Amino acid sequence: MGKRMIWMAMLLSLVFCFSCRKGSSSGTSSPKSAVISDPAGYTIDTSKFESDKTLTIYGGCEEAFLKAVAERFAKKYNIKCDYVRLSSGEIETKIKAEAGNPSADVLFGGTTEPYNALKSAGLLQKYDAQRASHIHESYFKDPEGYWYGIYKGVLGFMYNENRVKELKLSVPRDWDDLLKDEYKGRITWSNPSTAGTAKLVINTIVQMKSGGRKVTESGKQHYDYANAMEYFKKLDRNTVEYTKSGSGASKQVGKGECVIGIGFLHDVLGQIVDNGYTNVRMVSPSSGTTYEVGATAILKGCKHPEIAKAFIEYALSPEFVELAAKSGSYQFLVIDDAKQPQVAIDNGLADVKTIEYDFDDAKDNTSLYVEAFLRAINADNRLKIK
């Protein structure tokens, strides 16, 4: 199988036409009062809602969760709620292309790298959420109120047990194991131009391989990424495919289309629990790993800012975040009064060893590291554009 990477922004507008998934839900009952005090401790004045009572979501999470969220929010406030599901990189590119006149009102799901990039570009709307105090760690939200975390997902490996035995391969237990010659053409992970998952992989390896050493170039400080890029050159030789979505490998591994994958362990767990792929195994890297923070934000210049504010409040409520597990998304929740998914705890995801991830550096330097990665693997000449 040839390597596939969608990294040219000029082609993404075409990709949207064929790859995005859309949905719509409408409420059926009217709230009894304009001012609604939710049991979660926030108050919404529906009399301020825009007259067409519509909200559109750009979603970077799995579609089942996104659909459940749209349906519940529409019913809760008797509005129409549309959604468009895209990968994180596609969403970032689309919002930048819309340049302050977005087709959607809120962004929901996906890693925080695109959120930070959109904030820097002035494309997110600041909002002081009433329920922000329920986010139990400061780094799970933007300090200025431009985005708020909802869940976190642990990064790791997955493999098809039957294929590994058939090919007489050893099981990778740590990041460096992925560089073994026996895995040539056997590893699948995602494309950093379209998937926030891949950006997190790159940041993780940069931080781990730097030994904590930082350098300053053009007045800007960042981790020394030389060792990380040597790592990625070797990993590229073993990589058979870079998928558009971060969950791509997890969806392939059970079918045997992917032998070994890199991605979020909650995505793998969903394939095991909900789709019956008992031939799939999860691995948490022995030297440590990192996690995504899935977030939500209001888009600057959106057409329904008041309804968007209500969505943010609802997104930070237990009722909302617990829809994840009910929809087959088993991330851990960062809301302090929400119930954690028991299936993730039972499968050991709460005990995964994590490094002390530098969120500030990731916020400032992700684009730098991604550009270095593309150069390191000679993307222009070696990767097909699909």
Short mmCIF file of the C-alpha atoms (twelve columns), coordinates in Angstrom:
data_MODEL
# 
_entry.id   MODEL 
# 
loop_
_atom_site.group_PDB 
_atom_site.id 
_atom_site.type_symbol 
_atom_site.label_atom_id 
_atom_site.label_alt_id 
_atom_site.label_comp_id 
_atom_site.label_asym_id 
_atom_site.label_seq_id 
_atom_site.Cartn_x 
_atom_site.Cartn_y 
_atom_site.Cartn_z 
_atom_site.pdbx_PDB_model_num 
ATOM 1   C CA . MET A 1   0.000   0.000   0.000  1 
ATOM 2   C CA . GLY A 2   1.375   3.438   -0.873 1 
ATOM 3   C CA . LYS A 3   1.765   6.164   1.691  1 
ATOM 4   C CA . ARG A 4   -0.996  8.754   1.698  1 
ATOM 5   C CA . MET A 5   -0.785  12.216  3.162  1 
ATOM 6   C CA . ILE A 6   -3.174  15.105  2.494  1 
ATOM 7   C CA . TRP A 7   -0.995  18.057  3.366  1 
ATOM 8   C CA . MET A 8   -1.573  20.631  0.652  1 
ATOM 9   C CA . ALA A 9   -4.066  23.199  1.913  1 
ATOM 10  C CA . MET A 10  -5.212  24.011  -1.615 1 
ATOM 11  C CA . LEU A 11  -6.730  20.536  -1.914 1 
ATOM 12  C CA . LEU A 12  -8.556  20.565  1.403  1 
ATOM 13  C CA . SER A 13  -11.553 22.462  0.073  1 
ATOM 14  C CA . LEU A 14  -12.142 19.549  -2.301 1 
ATOM 15  C CA . VAL A 15  -11.686 17.053  0.485  1 
ATOM 16  C CA . PHE A 16  -14.440 18.766  2.506  1 
ATOM 17  C CA . CYS A 17  -16.953 18.045  -0.250 1 
ATOM 18  C CA . PHE A 18  -16.327 14.315  -0.137 1 
ATOM 19  C CA . SER A 19  -15.191 13.579  3.430  1 
ATOM 20  C CA . CYS A 20  -17.258 15.694  5.787  1 
ATOM 21  C CA . ARG A 21  -20.320 14.176  7.393  1 
ATOM 22  C CA . LYS A 22  -23.316 16.313  8.250  1 
ATOM 23  C CA . GLY A 23  -26.382 16.001  10.426 1 
ATOM 24  C CA . SER A 24  -29.245 18.003  11.838 1 
ATOM 25  C CA . SER A 25  -31.586 17.802  14.842 1 
ATOM 26  C CA . SER A 26  -34.549 19.886  15.957 1 
ATOM 27  C CA . GLY A 27  -36.204 20.368  19.321 1 
ATOM 28  C CA . THR A 28  -39.878 19.588  19.784 1 
ATOM 29  C CA . SER A 29  -40.865 21.234  23.069 1 
ATOM 30  C CA . SER A 30  -40.721 24.832  24.247 1 
ATOM 31  C CA . PRO A 31  -38.983 25.790  27.514 1 
ATOM 32  C CA . LYS A 32  -41.527 26.902  30.111 1 
ATOM 33  C CA . SER A 33  -39.541 30.039  31.032 1 
ATOM 34  C CA . ALA A 34  -37.132 32.345  29.193 1 
ATOM 35  C CA . VAL A 35  -34.635 32.107  32.062 1 
ATOM 36  C CA . ILE A 36  -33.619 28.506  32.662 1 
ATOM 37  C CA . SER A 37  -31.616 27.464  35.730 1 
ATOM 38  C CA . ASP A 38  -29.953 24.179  34.912 1 
ATOM 39  C CA . PRO A 39  -29.374 21.554  37.647 1 
ATOM 40  C CA . ALA A 40  -25.659 21.760  36.742 1 
ATOM 41  C CA . GLY A 41  -25.580 25.266  38.213 1 
ATOM 42  C CA . TYR A 42  -25.714 27.630  35.256 1 
ATOM 43  C CA . THR A 43  -28.442 29.984  34.017 1 
ATOM 44  C CA . ILE A 44  -29.469 30.597  30.411 1 
ATOM 45  C CA . ASP A 45  -31.767 33.402  29.214 1 
ATOM 46  C CA . THR A 46  -33.349 31.969  26.072 1 
ATOM 47  C CA . SER A 47  -35.001 35.318  25.282 1 
ATOM 48  C CA . LYS A 48  -31.569 36.427  24.043 1 
ATOM 49  C CA . PHE A 49  -31.374 33.586  21.523 1 
ATOM 50  C CA . GLU A 50  -31.151 34.642  17.892 1 
ATOM 51  C CA . SER A 51  -34.547 34.630  16.192 1 
ATOM 52  C CA . ASP A 52  -33.940 31.693  13.841 1 
ATOM 53  C CA . LYS A 53  -32.965 29.507  16.828 1 
ATOM 54  C CA . THR A 54  -30.268 27.590  14.995 1 
ATOM 55  C CA . LEU A 55  -26.785 26.420  15.960 1 
ATOM 56  C CA . THR A 56  -24.156 24.869  13.700 1 
ATOM 57  C CA . ILE A 57  -21.263 22.827  15.100 1 
ATOM 58  C CA . TYR A 58  -17.959 21.953  13.498 1 
ATOM 59  C CA . GLY A 59  -17.099 18.677  15.217 1 
ATOM 60  C CA . GLY A 60  -13.721 16.980  15.516 1 
ATOM 61  C CA . CYS A 61  -14.841 14.111  17.761 1 
ATOM 62  C CA . GLU A 62  -16.342 10.824  16.590 1 
ATOM 63  C CA . GLU A 63  -19.634 11.288  14.759 1 
ATOM 64  C CA . ALA A 64  -21.749 9.195   17.147 1 
ATOM 65  C CA . PHE A 65  -20.813 11.517  20.034 1 
ATOM 66  C CA . LEU A 66  -21.312 14.608  17.883 1 
ATOM 67  C CA . LYS A 67  -24.739 13.430  16.753 1 
ATOM 68  C CA . ALA A 68  -25.824 12.665  20.328 1 
ATOM 69  C CA . VAL A 69  -24.696 16.121  21.443 1 
ATOM 70  C CA . ALA A 70  -26.588 17.866  18.626 1 
ATOM 71  C CA . GLU A 71  -29.772 15.924  19.322 1 
ATOM 72  C CA . ARG A 72  -29.691 16.547  23.073 1 
ATOM 73  C CA . PHE A 73  -28.883 20.257  22.784 1 
ATOM 74  C CA . ALA A 74  -31.622 20.783  20.160 1 
ATOM 75  C CA . LYS A 75  -34.190 19.111  22.395 1 
ATOM 76  C CA . LYS A 76  -33.024 20.902  25.534 1 
ATOM 77  C CA . TYR A 77  -33.512 24.397  24.095 1 
ATOM 78  C CA . ASN A 78  -36.046 23.702  21.328 1 
ATOM 79  C CA . ILE A 79  -33.745 24.805  18.539 1 
ATOM 80  C CA . LYS A 80  -32.350 23.381  15.332 1 
ATOM 81  C CA . CYS A 81  -28.817 22.065  15.685 1 
ATOM 82  C CA . ASP A 82  -26.734 21.180  12.632 1 
ATOM 83  C CA . TYR A 83  -23.270 19.641  12.651 1 
ATOM 84  C CA . VAL A 84  -20.427 18.998  10.241 1 
ATOM 85  C CA . ARG A 85  -17.884 16.329  11.187 1 
ATOM 86  C CA . LEU A 86  -14.322 16.897  9.932  1 
ATOM 87  C CA . SER A 87  -10.816 16.068  11.105 1 
ATOM 88  C CA . SER A 88  -9.101  18.648  13.322 1 
ATOM 89  C CA . GLY A 89  -6.768  19.833  10.585 1 
ATOM 90  C CA . GLU A 90  -9.609  20.206  8.106  1 
ATOM 91  C CA . ILE A 91  -11.583 22.253  10.630 1 
ATOM 92  C CA . GLU A 92  -8.637  24.571  11.274 1 
ATOM 93  C CA . THR A 93  -8.092  25.121  7.553  1 
ATOM 94  C CA . LYS A 94  -11.807 25.666  6.893  1 
ATOM 95  C CA . ILE A 95  -12.195 28.227  9.705  1 
ATOM 96  C CA . LYS A 96  -9.119  30.125  8.524  1 
ATOM 97  C CA . ALA A 97  -10.461 30.129  4.984  1 
ATOM 98  C CA . GLU A 98  -13.761 31.567  6.238  1 
ATOM 99  C CA . ALA A 99  -11.738 34.395  7.836  1 
ATOM 100 C CA . GLY A 100 -14.054 35.649  10.562 1 
ATOM 101 C CA . ASN A 101 -17.282 34.844  8.707  1 
ATOM 102 C CA . PRO A 102 -17.730 31.220  9.768  1 
ATOM 103 C CA . SER A 103 -20.478 28.941  8.555  1 
ATOM 104 C CA . ALA A 104 -20.572 27.363  12.022 1 
ATOM 105 C CA . ASP A 105 -21.036 28.874  15.477 1 
ATOM 106 C CA . VAL A 106 -19.026 26.573  17.712 1 
ATOM 107 C CA . LEU A 107 -16.127 24.177  17.468 1 
ATOM 108 C CA . PHE A 108 -16.342 20.974  19.478 1 
ATOM 109 C CA . GLY A 109 -13.948 18.061  19.946 1 
ATOM 110 C CA . GLY A 110 -10.477 17.351  18.677 1 
ATOM 111 C CA . THR A 111 -7.107  18.226  20.185 1 
ATOM 112 C CA . THR A 112 -6.241  21.723  21.419 1 
ATOM 113 C CA . GLU A 113 -3.473  22.401  18.873 1 
ATOM 114 C CA . PRO A 114 -5.979  23.771  16.295 1 
ATOM 115 C CA . TYR A 115 -7.753  25.749  19.036 1 
ATOM 116 C CA . ASN A 116 -4.510  27.486  19.980 1 
ATOM 117 C CA . ALA A 117 -3.734  28.182  16.329 1 
ATOM 118 C CA . LEU A 118 -7.211  29.638  15.781 1 
ATOM 119 C CA . LYS A 119 -6.916  31.753  18.916 1 
ATOM 120 C CA . SER A 120 -3.586  33.153  17.676 1 
ATOM 121 C CA . ALA A 121 -5.247  33.950  14.348 1 
ATOM 122 C CA . GLY A 122 -8.003  35.885  16.137 1 
ATOM 123 C CA . LEU A 123 -10.725 33.467  15.036 1 
ATOM 124 C CA . LEU A 124 -12.140 32.399  18.415 1 
ATOM 125 C CA . GLN A 125 -14.525 34.404  20.602 1 
ATOM 126 C CA . LYS A 126 -13.647 34.856  24.263 1 
ATOM 127 C CA . TYR A 127 -16.343 33.758  26.712 1 
ATOM 128 C CA . ASP A 128 -16.258 33.565  30.513 1 
ATOM 129 C CA . ALA A 129 -18.150 30.332  31.112 1 
ATOM 130 C CA . GLN A 130 -20.165 30.026  34.313 1 
ATOM 131 C CA . ARG A 131 -19.053 26.406  34.747 1 
ATOM 132 C CA . ALA A 132 -15.352 26.972  34.054 1 
ATOM 133 C CA . SER A 133 -14.564 26.357  37.734 1 
ATOM 134 C CA . HIS A 134 -15.601 22.708  37.279 1 
ATOM 135 C CA . ILE A 135 -12.620 22.025  35.003 1 
ATOM 136 C CA . HIS A 136 -10.279 20.410  37.493 1 
ATOM 137 C CA . GLU A 137 -6.883  21.445  36.070 1 
ATOM 138 C CA . SER A 138 -5.870  24.905  34.854 1 
ATOM 139 C CA . TYR A 139 -4.172  23.554  31.717 1 
ATOM 140 C CA . PHE A 140 -7.453  21.977  30.601 1 
ATOM 141 C CA . LYS A 141 -8.742  25.422  29.600 1 
ATOM 142 C CA . ASP A 142 -7.424  28.533  27.928 1 
ATOM 143 C CA . PRO A 143 -6.383  31.047  30.606 1 
ATOM 144 C CA . GLU A 144 -8.165  33.853  28.751 1 
ATOM 145 C CA . GLY A 145 -11.402 31.954  28.125 1 
ATOM 146 C CA . TYR A 146 -11.059 31.276  24.401 1 
ATOM 147 C CA . TRP A 147 -11.531 27.493  24.715 1 
ATOM 148 C CA . TYR A 148 -12.527 24.991  27.388 1 
ATOM 149 C CA . GLY A 149 -11.498 21.370  27.790 1 
ATOM 150 C CA . ILE A 150 -14.095 18.627  28.057 1 
ATOM 151 C CA . TYR A 151 -12.233 15.312  27.942 1 
ATOM 152 C CA . LYS A 152 -8.747  13.841  27.670 1 
ATOM 153 C CA . GLY A 153 -7.625  10.857  25.620 1 
ATOM 154 C CA . VAL A 154 -4.429  8.854   26.151 1 
ATOM 155 C CA . LEU A 155 -2.036  8.268   23.258 1 
ATOM 156 C CA . GLY A 156 -0.690  4.760   22.693 1 
ATOM 157 C CA . PHE A 157 -0.334  1.796   20.345 1 
ATOM 158 C CA . MET A 158 -2.684  -0.872  19.074 1 
ATOM 159 C CA . TYR A 159 -2.107  -4.092  17.202 1 
ATOM 160 C CA . ASN A 160 -4.004  -6.925  15.583 1 
ATOM 161 C CA . GLU A 161 -3.045  -9.983  17.616 1 
ATOM 162 C CA . ASN A 162 -3.829  -12.443 14.827 1 
ATOM 163 C CA . ARG A 163 -1.722  -10.580 12.261 1 
ATOM 164 C CA . VAL A 164 1.177   -10.169 14.671 1 
ATOM 165 C CA . LYS A 165 1.220   -13.916 15.325 1 
ATOM 166 C CA . GLU A 166 0.801   -14.735 11.643 1 
ATOM 167 C CA . LEU A 167 3.760   -12.498 10.714 1 
ATOM 168 C CA . LYS A 168 5.805   -13.717 13.707 1 
ATOM 169 C CA . LEU A 169 6.307   -10.177 14.981 1 
ATOM 170 C CA . SER A 170 7.174   -9.130  18.494 1 
ATOM 171 C CA . VAL A 171 4.811   -6.768  20.317 1 
ATOM 172 C CA . PRO A 172 6.010   -3.138  20.563 1 
ATOM 173 C CA . ARG A 173 6.137   -1.994  24.182 1 
ATOM 174 C CA . ASP A 174 7.696   1.448   23.827 1 
ATOM 175 C CA . TRP A 175 8.262   4.234   21.320 1 
ATOM 176 C CA . ASP A 176 11.710  3.048   20.231 1 
ATOM 177 C CA . ASP A 177 10.371  -0.449  19.544 1 
ATOM 178 C CA . LEU A 178 8.431   0.990   16.611 1 
ATOM 179 C CA . LEU A 179 11.729  1.540   14.789 1 
ATOM 180 C CA . LYS A 180 12.581  -2.173  14.576 1 
ATOM 181 C CA . ASP A 181 13.227  -3.496  11.077 1 
ATOM 182 C CA . GLU A 182 10.578  -6.189  11.519 1 
ATOM 183 C CA . TYR A 183 7.870   -3.504  11.410 1 
ATOM 184 C CA . LYS A 184 8.783   -2.162  7.975  1 
ATOM 185 C CA . GLY A 185 5.544   -1.406  6.141  1 
ATOM 186 C CA . ARG A 186 3.455   -2.500  9.138  1 
ATOM 187 C CA . ILE A 187 2.682   0.750   11.021 1 
ATOM 188 C CA . THR A 188 -0.216  3.136   10.438 1 
ATOM 189 C CA . TRP A 189 -0.730  6.532   12.017 1 
ATOM 190 C CA . SER A 190 -2.186  9.866   11.019 1 
ATOM 191 C CA . ASN A 191 -1.281  12.885  8.933  1 
ATOM 192 C CA . PRO A 192 -0.290  16.030  10.867 1 
ATOM 193 C CA . SER A 193 -1.721  18.243  8.131  1 
ATOM 194 C CA . THR A 194 -5.220  16.899  8.768  1 
ATOM 195 C CA . ALA A 195 -5.197  15.249  12.208 1 
ATOM 196 C CA . GLY A 196 -4.567  16.733  15.630 1 
ATOM 197 C CA . THR A 197 -3.616  13.237  16.794 1 
ATOM 198 C CA . ALA A 198 -0.489  13.301  14.624 1 
ATOM 199 C CA . LYS A 199 0.450   16.746  15.920 1 
ATOM 200 C CA . LEU A 200 0.294   15.323  19.443 1 
ATOM 201 C CA . VAL A 201 2.527   12.393  18.430 1 
ATOM 202 C CA . ILE A 202 5.066   14.849  17.026 1 
ATOM 203 C CA . ASN A 203 5.000   17.061  20.124 1 
ATOM 204 C CA . THR A 204 5.332   14.015  22.360 1 
ATOM 205 C CA . ILE A 205 8.404   12.649  20.588 1 
ATOM 206 C CA . VAL A 206 9.986   16.122  20.382 1 
ATOM 207 C CA . GLN A 207 9.623   16.606  24.122 1 
ATOM 208 C CA . MET A 208 10.771  13.091  25.030 1 
ATOM 209 C CA . LYS A 209 13.762  13.031  22.664 1 
ATOM 210 C CA . SER A 210 14.961  16.545  23.531 1 
ATOM 211 C CA . GLY A 211 15.988  15.522  27.035 1 
ATOM 212 C CA . GLY A 212 14.426  18.788  28.166 1 
ATOM 213 C CA . ARG A 213 16.944  20.853  26.207 1 
ATOM 214 C CA . LYS A 214 15.638  24.054  24.656 1 
ATOM 215 C CA . VAL A 215 17.260  26.294  22.076 1 
ATOM 216 C CA . THR A 216 16.547  29.824  20.883 1 
ATOM 217 C CA . GLU A 217 16.209  30.697  17.213 1 
ATOM 218 C CA . SER A 218 15.188  34.116  15.887 1 
ATOM 219 C CA . GLY A 219 14.363  35.124  19.426 1 
ATOM 220 C CA . LYS A 220 11.962  32.214  19.934 1 
ATOM 221 C CA . GLN A 221 12.580  29.358  22.348 1 
ATOM 222 C CA . HIS A 222 11.646  25.770  21.540 1 
ATOM 223 C CA . TYR A 223 12.772  22.228  22.272 1 
ATOM 224 C CA . ASP A 224 15.790  20.896  20.422 1 
ATOM 225 C CA . TYR A 225 14.017  18.683  17.899 1 
ATOM 226 C CA . ALA A 226 17.049  17.206  16.097 1 
ATOM 227 C CA . ASN A 227 16.811  13.792  17.792 1 
ATOM 228 C CA . ALA A 228 13.059  13.679  17.242 1 
ATOM 229 C CA . MET A 229 13.447  14.233  13.512 1 
ATOM 230 C CA . GLU A 230 15.982  11.405  13.288 1 
ATOM 231 C CA . TYR A 231 13.410  9.252   15.062 1 
ATOM 232 C CA . PHE A 232 10.707  10.188  12.562 1 
ATOM 233 C CA . LYS A 233 12.958  9.436   9.583  1 
ATOM 234 C CA . LYS A 234 13.282  5.886   10.898 1 
ATOM 235 C CA . LEU A 235 9.601   5.601   11.818 1 
ATOM 236 C CA . ASP A 236 8.661   6.760   8.323  1 
ATOM 237 C CA . ARG A 237 10.493  3.772   6.854  1 
ATOM 238 C CA . ASN A 238 8.163   1.506   8.850  1 
ATOM 239 C CA . THR A 239 5.006   3.516   8.136  1 
ATOM 240 C CA . VAL A 240 2.711   2.134   5.455  1 
ATOM 241 C CA . GLU A 241 -0.003  4.793   5.678  1 
ATOM 242 C CA . TYR A 242 -0.716  8.223   7.128  1 
ATOM 243 C CA . THR A 243 -4.484  8.419   7.572  1 
ATOM 244 C CA . LYS A 244 -6.527  11.591  7.289  1 
ATOM 245 C CA . SER A 245 -8.196  11.113  10.678 1 
ATOM 246 C CA . GLY A 246 -6.513  10.354  13.983 1 
ATOM 247 C CA . SER A 247 -8.896  7.449   14.547 1 
ATOM 248 C CA . GLY A 248 -8.054  5.900   11.176 1 
ATOM 249 C CA . ALA A 249 -5.668  3.255   12.505 1 
ATOM 250 C CA . SER A 250 -8.082  2.140   15.222 1 
ATOM 251 C CA . LYS A 251 -10.783 1.548   12.607 1 
ATOM 252 C CA . GLN A 252 -8.431  -0.502  10.443 1 
ATOM 253 C CA . VAL A 253 -6.654  -2.636  13.018 1 
ATOM 254 C CA . GLY A 254 -9.558  -4.936  13.901 1 
ATOM 255 C CA . LYS A 255 -10.147 -5.732  10.226 1 
ATOM 256 C CA . GLY A 256 -6.487  -6.582  9.752  1 
ATOM 257 C CA . GLU A 257 -5.979  -3.671  7.343  1 
ATOM 258 C CA . CYS A 258 -3.534  -2.257  9.875  1 
ATOM 259 C CA . VAL A 259 -1.088  -4.487  11.786 1 
ATOM 260 C CA . ILE A 260 0.203   -1.890  14.269 1 
ATOM 261 C CA . GLY A 261 -1.208  1.578   14.813 1 
ATOM 262 C CA . ILE A 262 -0.517  4.726   16.794 1 
ATOM 263 C CA . GLY A 263 -3.492  6.650   18.133 1 
ATOM 264 C CA . PHE A 264 -5.774  7.223   21.079 1 
ATOM 265 C CA . LEU A 265 -6.473  4.228   23.264 1 
ATOM 266 C CA . HIS A 266 -10.101 5.211   23.833 1 
ATOM 267 C CA . ASP A 267 -10.647 4.875   20.064 1 
ATOM 268 C CA . VAL A 268 -9.216  1.354   20.224 1 
ATOM 269 C CA . LEU A 269 -11.343 0.537   23.250 1 
ATOM 270 C CA . GLY A 270 -14.443 1.531   21.322 1 
ATOM 271 C CA . GLN A 271 -13.538 -0.931  18.561 1 
ATOM 272 C CA . ILE A 272 -13.088 -3.719  21.117 1 
ATOM 273 C CA . VAL A 273 -16.142 -3.023  23.284 1 
ATOM 274 C CA . ASP A 274 -18.683 -1.835  20.737 1 
ATOM 275 C CA . ASN A 275 -17.586 -3.514  17.521 1 
ATOM 276 C CA . GLY A 276 -16.455 -6.829  18.955 1 
ATOM 277 C CA . TYR A 277 -12.864 -6.784  17.718 1 
ATOM 278 C CA . THR A 278 -11.466 -9.063  20.398 1 
ATOM 279 C CA . ASN A 279 -8.354  -9.602  18.248 1 
ATOM 280 C CA . VAL A 280 -7.191  -6.052  19.003 1 
ATOM 281 C CA . ARG A 281 -4.790  -5.236  21.845 1 
ATOM 282 C CA . MET A 282 -3.810  -1.899  23.396 1 
ATOM 283 C CA . VAL A 283 -0.317  -0.891  24.510 1 
ATOM 284 C CA . SER A 284 0.638   2.069   26.679 1 
ATOM 285 C CA . PRO A 285 4.306   2.989   26.026 1 
ATOM 286 C CA . SER A 286 6.467   1.868   28.956 1 
ATOM 287 C CA . SER A 287 8.547   5.055   29.106 1 
ATOM 288 C CA . GLY A 288 5.451   7.229   29.184 1 
ATOM 289 C CA . THR A 289 3.007   8.939   26.875 1 
ATOM 290 C CA . THR A 290 0.787   12.007  26.660 1 
ATOM 291 C CA . TYR A 291 -2.871  12.791  26.151 1 
ATOM 292 C CA . GLU A 292 -5.059  15.051  24.106 1 
ATOM 293 C CA . VAL A 293 -7.414  17.576  25.642 1 
ATOM 294 C CA . GLY A 294 -10.647 17.650  23.650 1 
ATOM 295 C CA . ALA A 295 -12.163 21.114  23.790 1 
ATOM 296 C CA . THR A 296 -14.929 23.463  22.675 1 
ATOM 297 C CA . ALA A 297 -15.005 27.125  21.655 1 
ATOM 298 C CA . ILE A 298 -17.133 29.852  20.084 1 
ATOM 299 C CA . LEU A 299 -16.119 31.013  16.604 1 
ATOM 300 C CA . LYS A 300 -15.542 34.738  16.243 1 
ATOM 301 C CA . GLY A 301 -18.074 36.378  13.963 1 
ATOM 302 C CA . CYS A 302 -20.548 33.518  14.264 1 
ATOM 303 C CA . LYS A 303 -24.199 34.158  13.471 1 
ATOM 304 C CA . HIS A 304 -25.606 32.806  16.749 1 
ATOM 305 C CA . PRO A 305 -23.336 33.972  19.599 1 
ATOM 306 C CA . GLU A 306 -26.010 33.798  22.323 1 
ATOM 307 C CA . ILE A 307 -26.984 30.228  21.480 1 
ATOM 308 C CA . ALA A 308 -23.278 29.440  21.235 1 
ATOM 309 C CA . LYS A 309 -22.780 30.626  24.834 1 
ATOM 310 C CA . ALA A 310 -25.539 28.267  25.958 1 
ATOM 311 C CA . PHE A 311 -23.764 25.443  24.127 1 
ATOM 312 C CA . ILE A 312 -20.500 26.132  25.988 1 
ATOM 313 C CA . GLU A 313 -22.282 26.008  29.341 1 
ATOM 314 C CA . TYR A 314 -24.003 22.774  28.402 1 
ATOM 315 C CA . ALA A 315 -20.729 21.332  27.110 1 
ATOM 316 C CA . LEU A 316 -19.222 21.783  30.569 1 
ATOM 317 C CA . SER A 317 -22.043 19.929  32.309 1 
ATOM 318 C CA . PRO A 318 -22.081 16.287  33.460 1 
ATOM 319 C CA . GLU A 319 -25.149 15.594  31.309 1 
ATOM 320 C CA . PHE A 320 -23.239 16.605  28.183 1 
ATOM 321 C CA . VAL A 321 -19.843 14.988  28.769 1 
ATOM 322 C CA . GLU A 322 -21.368 11.703  29.947 1 
ATOM 323 C CA . LEU A 323 -22.943 11.378  26.495 1 
ATOM 324 C CA . ALA A 324 -19.456 10.423  25.302 1 
ATOM 325 C CA . ALA A 325 -19.401 6.955   26.875 1 
ATOM 326 C CA . LYS A 326 -23.048 6.410   25.925 1 
ATOM 327 C CA . SER A 327 -21.991 7.065   22.319 1 
ATOM 328 C CA . GLY A 328 -18.941 4.777   22.341 1 
ATOM 329 C CA . SER A 329 -16.325 7.444   23.122 1 
ATOM 330 C CA . TYR A 330 -14.445 6.403   26.247 1 
ATOM 331 C CA . GLN A 331 -12.220 9.388   26.983 1 
ATOM 332 C CA . PHE A 332 -11.667 10.481  30.556 1 
ATOM 333 C CA . LEU A 333 -13.608 13.602  31.500 1 
ATOM 334 C CA . VAL A 334 -12.035 16.796  32.851 1 
ATOM 335 C CA . ILE A 335 -15.233 18.027  34.520 1 
ATOM 336 C CA . ASP A 336 -15.002 17.471  38.280 1 
ATOM 337 C CA . ASP A 337 -18.669 16.545  38.864 1 
ATOM 338 C CA . ALA A 338 -18.939 14.119  35.921 1 
ATOM 339 C CA . LYS A 339 -18.861 10.325  36.129 1 
ATOM 340 C CA . GLN A 340 -15.792 8.751   34.513 1 
ATOM 341 C CA . PRO A 341 -16.351 5.932   31.975 1 
ATOM 342 C CA . GLN A 342 -16.112 2.700   33.947 1 
ATOM 343 C CA . VAL A 343 -15.111 0.644   30.904 1 
ATOM 344 C CA . ALA A 344 -11.964 2.775   30.493 1 
ATOM 345 C CA . ILE A 345 -11.090 2.291   34.159 1 
ATOM 346 C CA . ASP A 346 -11.724 -1.458  33.938 1 
ATOM 347 C CA . ASN A 347 -9.367  -1.698  30.956 1 
ATOM 348 C CA . GLY A 348 -6.497  0.052   32.736 1 
ATOM 349 C CA . LEU A 349 -6.540  3.394   30.950 1 
ATOM 350 C CA . ALA A 350 -6.531  5.263   34.268 1 
ATOM 351 C CA . ASP A 351 -3.168  3.697   35.151 1 
ATOM 352 C CA . VAL A 352 -1.221  4.666   32.022 1 
ATOM 353 C CA . LYS A 353 2.162   6.284   32.684 1 
ATOM 354 C CA . THR A 354 2.267   9.844   31.337 1 
ATOM 355 C CA . ILE A 355 5.063   12.370  30.999 1 
ATOM 356 C CA . GLU A 356 4.893   15.950  32.232 1 
ATOM 357 C CA . TYR A 357 3.684   17.357  28.946 1 
ATOM 358 C CA . ASP A 358 4.620   20.950  28.144 1 
ATOM 359 C CA . PHE A 359 1.321   22.402  26.980 1 
ATOM 360 C CA . ASP A 360 2.775   25.907  26.655 1 
ATOM 361 C CA . ASP A 361 5.484   24.768  24.259 1 
ATOM 362 C CA . ALA A 362 2.946   22.807  22.207 1 
ATOM 363 C CA . LYS A 363 0.796   25.926  21.997 1 
ATOM 364 C CA . ASP A 364 3.722   28.033  20.732 1 
ATOM 365 C CA . ASN A 365 5.695   25.607  18.570 1 
ATOM 366 C CA . THR A 366 3.503   22.878  17.076 1 
ATOM 367 C CA . SER A 367 3.635   24.396  13.575 1 
ATOM 368 C CA . LEU A 368 7.443   24.577  13.783 1 
ATOM 369 C CA . TYR A 369 7.734   20.908  14.687 1 
ATOM 370 C CA . VAL A 370 5.238   19.816  12.024 1 
ATOM 371 C CA . GLU A 371 7.176   21.693  9.356  1 
ATOM 372 C CA . ALA A 372 10.397  20.012  10.554 1 
ATOM 373 C CA . PHE A 373 8.645   16.637  10.414 1 
ATOM 374 C CA . LEU A 374 7.517   17.164  6.813  1 
ATOM 375 C CA . ARG A 375 11.061  18.080  5.834  1 
ATOM 376 C CA . ALA A 376 12.508  15.123  7.724  1 
ATOM 377 C CA . ILE A 377 10.426  12.567  5.843  1 
ATOM 378 C CA . ASN A 378 10.858  14.420  2.534  1 
ATOM 379 C CA . ALA A 379 7.111   14.773  2.170  1 
ATOM 380 C CA . ASP A 380 7.176   16.584  -1.192 1 
ATOM 381 C CA . ASN A 381 8.874   13.737  -2.999 1 
ATOM 382 C CA . ARG A 382 8.028   10.619  -1.057 1 
ATOM 383 C CA . LEU A 383 4.375   10.907  -0.103 1 
ATOM 384 C CA . LYS A 384 1.506   10.614  -2.504 1 
ATOM 385 C CA . ILE A 385 -1.206  13.230  -2.457 1 
ATOM 386 C CA . LYS A 386 -4.641  11.688  -2.502 1 
# 
